[in-house]
């Protein structure tokens, strides 16, 4: 057992635990690696659940790590974090630079809860210094679970592939009613308008999504409106959200 545990602990330079997990197993390695990796995954879930167990008013803010501090989006994310904190919400980000830093900074400087869920990457992602609680995850899917489980809303600032990944995973989970219908707010009308036009003119027109799906998110250019949407949603979620039981999902 000890020998196997040591083997699973080895990590080639420049690789991540996600990369090793998703690598096709070799016949001589499978019994010595993947089963043991399950315990590491379990450990990350346990640590995340333990650290965030008392968090009931979290708002996840996503956006580009490449946004500079003099960018208007940075300033808007910082203001949004501060306004959410003033309303008693905790701000949760990916813990890195750019928009994540801005949102954490706004919450931190406003005296609120500022949480970062950082991720191990082949290139170093430095945790920003504006966090009251900082967690680091090796596996993307564990980290993403924490965002969904402990957030009452997602606020999506301009970003790249990672930001889109978080956006569309949340939309899929809400659309399929795997999670409660919580607000998804897109910040930056000029940035997101092209994507929304494509969703409406292509996906909706061809019947790949429905009109109801297009109503799953809001769009704004105002930090104050972000907070208004999030706050307003808390009193209406119980009325608009009806969970579907497993019995209804099962075919007759």
MIDOSE-1310 file (N, C-alpha, C; in nm, 2 decimals, decimal comma, always signed):
residues 252
xxxx	+0,08/-0,12/+0,00/+0,00/+0,00/+0,00/+0,09/+0,12/+0,00; +0,19/+0,12/+0,08/+0,28/+0,24/+0,09/+0,34/+0,27/-0,04; +0,39/+0,16/-0,11/+0,45/+0,17/-0,24/+0,36/+0,24/-0,34; +0,23/+0,20/-0,34/+0,14/+0,25/-0,43/+0,11/+0,40/-0,40
xxxx	+0,10/+0,43/-0,28/+0,07/+0,57/-0,24/+0,19/+0,66/-0,28; +0,31/+0,61/-0,28/+0,42/+0,70/-0,32/+0,42/+0,72/-0,47; +0,38/+0,62/-0,54/+0,37/+0,63/-0,69/+0,27/+0,73/-0,73; +0,15/+0,73/-0,66/+0,05/+0,83/-0,70/+0,09/+0,97/-0,67
xxxx	+0,18/+0,98/-0,57/+0,22/+1,11/-0,53/+0,32/+1,18/-0,62; +0,39/+1,10/-0,71/+0,48/+1,15/-0,81/+0,41/+1,24/-0,91; +0,47/+1,35/-0,95/+0,41/+1,43/-1,05/+0,52/+1,49/-1,14; +0,50/+1,45/-1,27/+0,61/+1,50/-1,37/+0,60/+1,65/-1,37
xxxx	+0,72/+1,71/-1,39/+0,73/+1,86/-1,40/+0,64/+1,91/-1,51; +0,56/+2,02/-1,48/+0,48/+2,08/-1,59/+0,35/+2,01/-1,61; +0,32/+1,91/-1,53/+0,19/+1,84/-1,54/+0,10/+1,88/-1,43; -0,03/+1,85/-1,44/-0,12/+1,88/-1,33/-0,19/+1,75/-1,29
xxxx	-0,26/+1,74/-1,18/-0,33/+1,63/-1,14/-0,45/+1,60/-1,24; -0,51/+1,70/-1,29/-0,62/+1,68/-1,39/-0,56/+1,61/-1,51; -0,44/+1,66/-1,56/-0,38/+1,60/-1,68/-0,35/+1,45/-1,65; -0,30/+1,42/-1,54/-0,27/+1,28/-1,51/-0,40/+1,19/-1,49
xxxx	-0,50/+1,25/-1,43/-0,63/+1,18/-1,42/-0,69/+1,15/-1,55; -0,69/+1,24/-1,65/-0,75/+1,22/-1,78/-0,67/+1,15/-1,88; -0,54/+1,12/-1,85/-0,46/+1,04/-1,93/-0,51/+0,90/-1,95; -0,51/+0,85/-2,07/-0,55/+0,71/-2,09/-0,46/+0,62/-2,01
xxxx	-0,51/+0,52/-1,94/-0,43/+0,44/-1,85/-0,35/+0,34/-1,93; -0,23/+0,31/-1,88/-0,15/+0,21/-1,94/-0,17/+0,08/-1,86; -0,17/-0,04/-1,93/-0,20/-0,16/-1,86/-0,12/-0,19/-1,74; +0,00/-0,15/-1,73/+0,09/-0,18/-1,62/+0,08/-0,07/-1,51
xxxx	+0,00/+0,03/-1,53/-0,01/+0,14/-1,44/-0,14/+0,15/-1,37; -0,25/+0,11/-1,44/-0,39/+0,14/-1,39/-0,41/+0,10/-1,24; -0,37/-0,02/-1,21/-0,40/-0,07/-1,07/-0,32/+0,00/-0,97; -0,22/+0,07/-1,01/-0,13/+0,14/-0,91/-0,16/+0,29/-0,91
xxxx	-0,24/+0,35/-1,00/-0,26/+0,49/-1,00/-0,40/+0,54/-0,98; -0,49/+0,51/-1,08/-0,63/+0,56/-1,08/-0,70/+0,52/-0,95; -0,70/+0,40/-0,90/-0,78/+0,37/-0,78/-0,73/+0,46/-0,66; -0,60/+0,48/-0,65/-0,54/+0,56/-0,54/-0,57/+0,71/-0,56
xxxx	-0,59/+0,75/-0,69/-0,62/+0,89/-0,71/-0,76/+0,93/-0,66; -0,85/+0,83/-0,65/-0,98/+0,85/-0,60/-0,97/+0,91/-0,46; -0,88/+0,87/-0,38/-0,87/+0,92/-0,24/-0,82/+1,06/-0,24; -0,74/+1,10/-0,33/-0,70/+1,24/-0,34/-0,82/+1,33/-0,38
xxxx	-0,90/+1,28/-0,47/-1,02/+1,35/-0,52/-1,12/+1,36/-0,40; -1,14/+1,25/-0,33/-1,22/+1,26/-0,21/-1,17/+1,36/-0,11; -1,04/+1,36/-0,09/-0,98/+1,46/+0,00/-1,01/+1,60/-0,03; -1,01/+1,63/-0,16/-1,04/+1,77/-0,21/-1,19/+1,80/-0,18
xxxx	-1,28/+1,71/-0,21/-1,42/+1,73/-0,18/-1,44/+1,76/-0,03; -1,38/+1,67/+0,05/-1,40/+1,69/+0,20/-1,34/+1,82/+0,25; -1,23/+1,86/+0,20/-1,17/+1,98/+0,24/-1,25/+2,10/+0,20; -1,30/+2,10/+0,07/-1,38/+2,21/+0,02/-1,51/+2,22/+0,10
xxxx	-1,58/+2,10/+0,12/-1,71/+2,10/+0,19/-1,69/+2,15/+0,34; -1,58/+2,11/+0,40/-1,55/+2,15/+0,54/-1,52/+2,30/+0,55; -1,44/+2,36/+0,46/-1,41/+2,50/+0,47/-1,53/+2,59/+0,43; -1,62/+2,54/+0,35/-1,73/+2,63/+0,30/-1,86/+2,59/+0,36
xxxx	-1,86/+2,50/+0,46/-1,99/+2,45/+0,51/-2,08/+2,55/+0,57; -2,03/+2,66/+0,62/-2,12/+2,76/+0,68/-2,16/+2,87/+0,58; -2,11/+2,86/+0,46/-2,14/+2,97/+0,36/-2,28/+2,95/+0,30; -2,36/+3,05/+0,32/-2,50/+3,04/+0,27/-2,54/+3,15/+0,18
xxxx	-2,46/+3,26/+0,17/-2,49/+3,37/+0,08/-2,38/+3,41/-0,01; -2,33/+3,31/-0,08/-2,22/+3,32/-0,17/-2,26/+3,37/-0,31; -2,19/+3,46/-0,37/-2,21/+3,50/-0,51/-2,08/+3,47/-0,59; -2,08/+3,39/-0,69/-1,96/+3,36/-0,77/-1,95/+3,46/-0,88
xxxx	-1,83/+3,52/-0,89/-1,80/+3,62/-1,00/-1,68/+3,56/-1,08; -1,71/+3,55/-1,21/-1,61/+3,50/-1,31/-1,57/+3,61/-1,41; -1,45/+3,59/-1,47/-1,41/+3,68/-1,57/-1,26/+3,65/-1,60; -1,21/+3,73/-1,69/-1,07/+3,70/-1,74/-0,96/+3,73/-1,64
xxxx	-0,87/+3,64/-1,63/-0,75/+3,66/-1,55/-0,65/+3,76/-1,61; -0,68/+3,80/-1,74/-0,59/+3,88/-1,81/-0,63/+4,03/-1,80; -0,74/+4,06/-1,74/-0,79/+4,20/-1,73/-0,69/+4,28/-1,64; -0,65/+4,39/-1,69/-0,56/+4,48/-1,61/-0,63/+4,57/-1,51
xxxx	-0,56/+4,62/-1,42/-0,62/+4,70/-1,31/-0,67/+4,83/-1,36; -0,63/+4,88/-1,47/-0,68/+5,01/-1,52/-0,79/+4,99/-1,62; -0,84/+4,86/-1,64/-0,94/+4,83/-1,73/-1,08/+4,87/-1,67; -1,17/+4,93/-1,74/-1,30/+4,96/-1,68/-1,37/+4,83/-1,63
xxxx	-1,35/+4,72/-1,69/-1,41/+4,60/-1,64/-1,36/+4,56/-1,50; -1,23/+4,59/-1,48/-1,17/+4,56/-1,34/-1,24/+4,65/-1,24; -1,25/+4,78/-1,27/-1,32/+4,87/-1,18/-1,46/+4,83/-1,15; -1,53/+4,79/-1,26/-1,67/+4,75/-1,24/-1,68/+4,62/-1,15
xxxx	-1,59/+4,53/-1,17/-1,59/+4,41/-1,09/-1,56/+4,44/-0,94; -1,47/+4,53/-0,92/-1,43/+4,58/-0,79/-1,55/+4,64/-0,72; -1,62/+4,73/-0,79/-1,74/+4,79/-0,74/-1,85/+4,69/-0,71; -1,86/+4,59/-0,80/-1,97/+4,49/-0,78/-1,94/+4,41/-0,65
xxxx	-1,81/+4,37/-0,63/-1,77/+4,30/-0,51/-1,80/+4,38/-0,38; -1,78/+4,51/-0,39/-1,80/+4,59/-0,27/-1,95/+4,61/-0,24; -2,03/+4,63/-0,35/-2,17/+4,64/-0,33/-2,24/+4,51/-0,28; -2,19/+4,40/-0,33/-2,25/+4,27/-0,28/-2,21/+4,25/-0,14
xxxx	-2,09/+4,29/-0,10/-2,05/+4,27/+0,04/-2,14/+4,36/+0,13; -2,17/+4,48/+0,08/-2,25/+4,57/+0,16/-2,39/+4,52/+0,19; -2,44/+4,43/+0,10/-2,57/+4,37/+0,11/-2,56/+4,23/+0,19; -2,44/+4,20/+0,24/-2,43/+4,08/+0,32/-2,40/+3,95/+0,25
xxxx	-2,36/+3,97/+0,12/-2,32/+3,85/+0,04/-2,17/+3,83/+0,05; -2,13/+3,70/+0,04/-1,99/+3,67/+0,02/-1,95/+3,66/-0,12; -1,84/+3,70/-0,16/-1,79/+3,70/-0,30/-1,70/+3,58/-0,31; -1,72/+3,49/-0,41/-1,64/+3,38/-0,44/-1,59/+3,39/-0,59
xxxx	-1,45/+3,38/-0,60/-1,39/+3,38/-0,73/-1,30/+3,27/-0,75; -1,23/+3,26/-0,86/-1,13/+3,16/-0,89/-1,00/+3,20/-0,82; -0,99/+3,31/-0,75/-0,88/+3,34/-0,66/-0,75/+3,39/-0,73; -0,76/+3,41/-0,87/-0,64/+3,45/-0,94/-0,64/+3,60/-0,97
xxxx	-0,57/+3,65/-1,07/-0,56/+3,79/-1,10/-0,68/+3,83/-1,19; -0,67/+3,96/-1,24/-0,77/+4,01/-1,33/-0,90/+4,04/-1,27; -1,01/+3,99/-1,33/-1,15/+4,01/-1,28/-1,16/+3,95/-1,14; -1,10/+3,83/-1,12/-1,11/+3,76/-0,99/-1,05/+3,85/-0,88
xxxx	-0,93/+3,90/-0,91/-0,87/+3,99/-0,81/-0,96/+4,11/-0,78; -1,01/+4,17/-0,89/-1,10/+4,29/-0,87/-1,22/+4,26/-0,78; -1,29/+4,15/-0,81/-1,40/+4,12/-0,73/-1,37/+4,09/-0,58; -1,26/+4,01/-0,56/-1,21/+3,98/-0,43/-1,17/+4,11/-0,36
xxxx	-1,10/+4,20/-0,43/-1,06/+4,33/-0,38/-1,17/+4,41/-0,33; -1,28/+4,42/-0,41/-1,39/+4,50/-0,37/-1,45/+4,45/-0,24; -1,47/+4,32/-0,23/-1,53/+4,26/-0,11/-1,44/+4,27/+0,01; -1,31/+4,25/-0,01/-1,21/+4,26/+0,09/-1,20/+4,40/+0,15
xxxx	-1,19/+4,50/+0,07/-1,18/+4,63/+0,11/-1,31/+4,69/+0,17; -1,42/+4,62/+0,14/-1,55/+4,66/+0,20/-1,57/+4,59/+0,33; -1,48/+4,50/+0,37/-1,49/+4,43/+0,50/-1,58/+4,31/+0,49; -1,60/+4,26/+0,37/-1,69/+4,14/+0,36/-1,61/+4,01/+0,34
xxxx	-1,68/+3,90/+0,33/-1,62/+3,77/+0,30/-1,57/+3,77/+0,16; -1,44/+3,74/+0,14/-1,38/+3,74/+0,01/-1,31/+3,60/-0,01; -1,37/+3,51/-0,09/-1,32/+3,37/-0,10/-1,26/+3,35/-0,24; -1,15/+3,28/-0,24/-1,08/+3,24/-0,36/-1,07/+3,09/-0,37
xxxx	-1,12/+3,03/-0,48/-1,10/+2,89/-0,51/-1,00/+2,88/-0,62; -0,87/+2,87/-0,59/-0,77/+2,87/-0,69/-0,75/+2,73/-0,75; -0,69/+2,72/-0,86/-0,67/+2,60/-0,93/-0,52/+2,58/-0,97; -0,47/+2,46/-0,95/-0,34/+2,42/-1,00/-0,33/+2,42/-1,15
xxxx	-0,24/+2,49/-1,21/-0,22/+2,50/-1,35/-0,08/+2,47/-1,39; -0,05/+2,43/-1,51/+0,09/+2,41/-1,55/+0,18/+2,53/-1,54; +0,12/+2,65/-1,56/+0,18/+2,77/-1,54/+0,12/+2,83/-1,41; +0,20/+2,89/-1,33/+0,16/+2,93/-1,19/+0,05/+3,04/-1,20
xxxx	-0,06/+3,01/-1,13/-0,16/+3,12/-1,11/-0,15/+3,17/-0,97; -0,10/+3,29/-0,96/-0,07/+3,34/-0,82/-0,20/+3,38/-0,76; -0,23/+3,33/-0,64/-0,35/+3,37/-0,57/-0,34/+3,52/-0,54; -0,45/+3,59/-0,56/-0,45/+3,74/-0,53/-0,45/+3,76/-0,38
xxxx	-0,41/+3,87/-0,34/-0,39/+3,90/-0,20/-0,51/+3,96/-0,13; -0,63/+3,95/-0,19/-0,75/+4,01/-0,13/-0,85/+3,91/-0,09; -0,81/+3,81/-0,02/-0,90/+3,70/+0,02/-0,90/+3,68/+0,17; -1,02/+3,66/+0,22/-1,03/+3,62/+0,37/-1,02/+3,47/+0,38
xxxx	-1,05/+3,40/+0,27/-1,03/+3,25/+0,27/-0,98/+3,21/+0,14; -0,87/+3,13/+0,13/-0,82/+3,09/+0,01/-0,80/+2,94/+0,01; -0,86/+2,88/-0,10/-0,85/+2,73/-0,12/-0,78/+2,71/-0,25; -0,71/+2,60/-0,26/-0,64/+2,56/-0,38/-0,68/+2,42/-0,42
xxxx	-0,73/+2,40/-0,54/-0,78/+2,27/-0,59/-0,68/+2,22/-0,70; -0,67/+2,09/-0,71/-0,59/+2,03/-0,81/-0,68/+1,99/-0,93; -0,81/+1,97/-0,90/-0,90/+1,92/-1,00/-1,01/+2,02/-1,04; -1,02/+2,05/-1,17/-1,12/+2,15/-1,21/-1,26/+2,11/-1,17
xxxx	-1,30/+1,98/-1,18/-1,44/+1,94/-1,16/-1,47/+1,96/-1,01; -1,38/+1,94/-0,92/-1,40/+1,96/-0,78/-1,42/+2,11/-0,75; -1,34/+2,19/-0,80/-1,35/+2,33/-0,79/-1,48/+2,38/-0,84; -1,52/+2,33/-0,96/-1,65/+2,38/-1,02/-1,77/+2,34/-0,93
xxxx	-1,76/+2,22/-0,87/-1,86/+2,18/-0,78/-1,88/+2,28/-0,67; -1,77/+2,34/-0,61/-1,78/+2,43/-0,50/-1,85/+2,56/-0,55; -1,82/+2,61/-0,67/-1,89/+2,73/-0,72/-2,04/+2,71/-0,72; -2,08/+2,60/-0,78/-2,22/+2,57/-0,80/-2,29/+2,55/-0,66
xxxx	-2,23/+2,47/-0,58/-2,29/+2,43/-0,45/-2,31/+2,55/-0,36; -2,21/+2,64/-0,35/-2,21/+2,75/-0,25/-2,25/+2,88/-0,31; -2,30/+2,89/-0,43/-2,34/+3,02/-0,48/-2,49/+3,03/-0,50; -2,54/+3,15/-0,48/-2,68/+3,19/-0,50/-2,70/+3,25/-0,64
xxxx	-2,59/+3,29/-0,70/-2,59/+3,35/-0,84/-2,45/+3,35/-0,90; -2,45/+3,35/-1,03/-2,32/+3,37/-1,10/-2,32/+3,50/-1,17; -2,22/+3,58/-1,16/-2,20/+3,70/-1,23/-2,08/+3,68/-1,33; -2,11/+3,70/-1,45/-2,01/+3,66/-1,56/-1,96/+3,79/-1,63
xxxx	-1,83/+3,83/-1,60/-1,77/+3,94/-1,66/-1,70/+3,89/-1,79; -1,66/+3,98/-1,88/-1,59/+3,94/-2,00/-1,47/+3,85/-1,97; -1,46/+3,74/-2,04/-1,35/+3,65/-2,02/-1,34/+3,55/-2,13; -1,25/+3,45/-2,11/-1,22/+3,36/-2,22/-1,29/+3,22/-2,20
xxxx	-1,21/+3,12/-2,24/-1,27/+2,98/-2,24/-1,32/+2,94/-2,10; -1,23/+2,97/-2,00/-1,27/+2,93/-1,87/-1,40/+2,99/-1,82; -1,42/+3,12/-1,85/-1,54/+3,20/-1,82/-1,66/+3,14/-1,89; -1,64/+3,11/-2,02/-1,75/+3,05/-2,10/-1,79/+2,91/-2,04
xxxx	-1,69/+2,83/-2,00/-1,71/+2,70/-1,94/-1,80/+2,71/-1,82; -1,77/+2,80/-1,73/-1,85/+2,82/-1,61/-1,99/+2,87/-1,65; -2,00/+2,96/-1,74/-2,13/+3,01/-1,79/-2,22/+2,90/-1,84; -2,17/+2,82/-1,94/-2,25/+2,72/-2,00/-2,28/+2,60/-1,92
xxxx	-2,19/+2,57/-1,83/-2,21/+2,46/-1,73/-2,33/+2,49/-1,64; -2,33/+2,62/-1,59/-2,44/+2,66/-1,51/-2,57/+2,66/-1,58; -2,57/+2,71/-1,71/-2,69/+2,72/-1,79/-2,74/+2,58/-1,81; -2,65/+2,48/-1,84/-2,70/+2,34/-1,86/-2,76/+2,28/-1,74
xxxx	-2,70/+2,31/-1,63/-2,75/+2,25/-1,50/-2,89/+2,31/-1,47; -2,91/+2,44/-1,49/-3,04/+2,50/-1,47/-3,14/+2,45/-1,57; -3,10/+2,45/-1,70/-3,19/+2,40/-1,80/-3,24/+2,26/-1,78; -3,16/+2,17/-1,73/-3,20/+2,03/-1,71/-3,25/+2,01/-1,57
xxxx	-3,26/+2,12/-1,49/-3,31/+2,12/-1,35/-3,23/+2,03/-1,26; -3,10/+2,03/-1,28/-3,01/+1,95/-1,19/-2,98/+2,04/-1,07; -3,00/+2,17/-1,09/-2,98/+2,26/-0,97/-3,09/+2,36/-0,97; -3,10/+2,44/-0,86/-3,21/+2,54/-0,85/-3,18/+2,65/-0,96
xxxx	-3,29/+2,71/-1,00/-3,28/+2,82/-1,10/-3,24/+2,95/-1,03; -3,11/+2,97/-1,04/-3,05/+3,10/-0,98/-3,01/+3,19/-1,09; -3,00/+3,32/-1,06/-2,97/+3,42/-1,16/-2,83/+3,41/-1,21; -2,82/+3,42/-1,35/-2,69/+3,43/-1,41/-2,69/+3,57/-1,48
xxxx	-2,59/+3,65/-1,44/-2,59/+3,79/-1,48/-2,47/+3,81/-1,57; -2,49/+3,84/-1,70/-2,38/+3,88/-1,79/-2,35/+4,03/-1,77; -2,22/+4,06/-1,74/-2,18/+4,20/-1,73/-2,11/+4,24/-1,86; -2,16/+4,35/-1,92/-2,09/+4,40/-2,04/-2,17/+4,37/-2,16
xxxx	-2,26/+4,46/-2,20/-2,35/+4,44/-2,31/-2,28/+4,43/-2,44; -2,18/+4,52/-2,46/-2,11/+4,51/-2,59/-2,03/+4,39/-2,60; -1,98/+4,33/-2,50/-1,89/+4,21/-2,50/-1,98/+4,09/-2,54; -2,10/+4,08/-2,47/-2,18/+3,96/-2,48/-2,28/+3,96/-2,60
xxxx	-2,30/+4,08/-2,66/-2,41/+4,09/-2,75/-2,40/+4,00/-2,87; -2,28/+3,98/-2,92/-2,26/+3,90/-3,04/-2,29/+3,75/-3,00; -2,26/+3,71/-2,89/-2,29/+3,57/-2,85/-2,44/+3,55/-2,83; -2,51/+3,65/-2,77/-2,65/+3,65/-2,75/-2,72/+3,65/-2,89
xxxx	-2,67/+3,73/-2,98/-2,73/+3,73/-3,12/-2,72/+3,59/-3,18; -2,61/+3,53/-3,17/-2,59/+3,39/-3,22/-2,68/+3,29/-3,16; -2,69/+3,30/-3,02/-2,79/+3,21/-2,96/-2,93/+3,22/-3,01; -2,97/+3,35/-3,03/-3,11/+3,38/-3,07/-3,13/+3,35/-3,22
xxxx	-3,03/+3,39/-3,30/-3,05/+3,38/-3,45/-3,02/+3,25/-3,50; -2,94/+3,17/-3,43/-2,90/+3,04/-3,48/-2,96/+2,92/-3,40; -2,92/+2,92/-3,27/-2,96/+2,81/-3,19/-3,11/+2,81/-3,16; -3,17/+2,92/-3,13/-3,31/+2,93/-3,10/-3,39/+2,91/-3,23
xxxx	-3,35/+2,97/-3,34/-3,42/+2,96/-3,47/-3,42/+2,82/-3,52; -3,31/+2,74/-3,49/-3,31/+2,61/-3,54/-3,37/+2,51/-3,44; -3,42/+2,56/-3,33/-3,49/+2,48/-3,23/-3,39/+2,40/-3,14; -3,27/+2,44/-3,13/-3,17/+2,37/-3,04/-3,19/+2,41/-2,90
xxxx	-3,25/+2,53/-2,87/-3,28/+2,58/-2,74/-3,42/+2,64/-2,75; -3,48/+2,67/-2,64/-3,62/+2,73/-2,64/-3,62/+2,87/-2,59; -3,73/+2,94/-2,61/-3,75/+3,08/-2,56/-3,72/+3,08/-2,41; -3,76/+2,98/-2,33/-3,74/+2,98/-2,19/-3,59/+2,97/-2,16
xxxx	-3,51/+2,91/-2,24/-3,37/+2,90/-2,22/-3,30/+3,04/-2,23; -3,36/+3,12/-2,32/-3,30/+3,25/-2,34/-3,34/+3,35/-2,23; -3,43/+3,30/-2,14/-3,47/+3,38/-2,03/-3,39/+3,34/-1,90; -3,29/+3,25/-1,92/-3,22/+3,20/-1,80/-3,11/+3,30/-1,75
xxxx	-3,08/+3,41/-1,83/-2,98/+3,50/-1,78/-3,02/+3,65/-1,80; -2,95/+3,73/-1,73/-2,97/+3,88/-1,74/-2,85/+3,94/-1,80; -2,86/+4,06/-1,85/-2,74/+4,13/-1,90/-2,75/+4,28/-1,86; -2,63/+4,33/-1,82/-2,63/+4,47/-1,77/-2,49/+4,53/-1,78
xxxx	-2,49/+4,66/-1,77/-2,36/+4,73/-1,76/-2,34/+4,80/-1,62; -2,43/+4,77/-1,53/-2,43/+4,84/-1,40/-2,41/+4,75/-1,28; -2,30/+4,78/-1,21/-2,28/+4,70/-1,08/-2,40/+4,71/-0,99; -2,46/+4,82/-0,98/-2,58/+4,84/-0,89/-2,69/+4,75/-0,94
xxxx	-2,71/+4,73/-1,07/-2,81/+4,65/-1,12/-2,78/+4,50/-1,09; -2,66/+4,47/-1,10/-2,62/+4,33/-1,06/-2,67/+4,29/-0,92; -2,64/+4,38/-0,83/-2,68/+4,36/-0,69/-2,83/+4,36/-0,68; -2,90/+4,45/-0,75/-3,05/+4,45/-0,75/-3,11/+4,32/-0,80
xxxx	-3,05/+4,27/-0,91/-3,10/+4,14/-0,96/-3,08/+4,03/-0,87; -2,96/+4,02/-0,81/-2,93/+3,91/-0,71/-3,02/+3,92/-0,59; -3,03/+4,04/-0,54/-3,11/+4,06/-0,42/-3,26/+4,03/-0,44; -3,31/+4,08/-0,56/-3,45/+4,05/-0,59/-3,48/+3,90/-0,61
xxxx	-3,38/+3,83/-0,66/-3,40/+3,69/-0,69/-3,42/+3,61/-0,56; -3,36/+3,65/-0,46/-3,37/+3,57/-0,33/-3,51/+3,56/-0,28; -3,60/+3,66/-0,30/-3,73/+3,65/-0,26/-3,83/+3,58/-0,35; -3,78/+3,56/-0,48/-3,87/+3,50/-0,58/-3,83/+3,35/-0,62
xxxx	-3,71/+3,31/-0,58/-3,67/+3,17/-0,62/-3,76/+3,06/-0,58; -3,81/+3,07/-0,46/-3,90/+2,97/-0,41/-4,03/+2,96/-0,49; -4,07/+3,08/-0,55/-4,20/+3,08/-0,63/-4,18/+3,03/-0,77; -4,06/+3,05/-0,83/-4,04/+3,01/-0,97/-3,97/+2,88/-0,99
xxxx	-3,92/+2,82/-0,88/-3,84/+2,70/-0,89/-3,91/+2,58/-0,83; -3,95/+2,49/-0,92/-4,01/+2,37/-0,87/-3,93/+2,25/-0,91; -3,86/+2,18/-0,82/-3,77/+2,07/-0,85/-3,85/+1,96/-0,91; -3,79/+1,88/-1,00/-3,84/+1,77/-1,07/-3,79/+1,64/-1,00
xxxx	-3,88/+1,55/-0,95/-3,84/+1,43/-0,88/-3,78/+1,33/-0,98; -3,70/+1,24/-0,92/-3,65/+1,13/-1,01/-3,76/+1,05/-1,07; -3,87/+1,03/-1,00/-3,98/+0,95/-1,06/-4,03/+1,02/-1,18; -4,04/+1,15/-1,19/-4,09/+1,22/-1,31/-3,99/+1,20/-1,42
xxxx	-3,86/+1,20/-1,39/-3,75/+1,19/-1,49/-3,75/+1,06/-1,56; -3,78/+0,95/-1,48/-3,77/+0,82/-1,53/-3,88/+0,79/-1,64; -3,84/+0,72/-1,75/-3,94/+0,69/-1,85/-4,04/+0,59/-1,80; -4,16/+0,60/-1,85/-4,27/+0,51/-1,80/-4,26/+0,38/-1,87
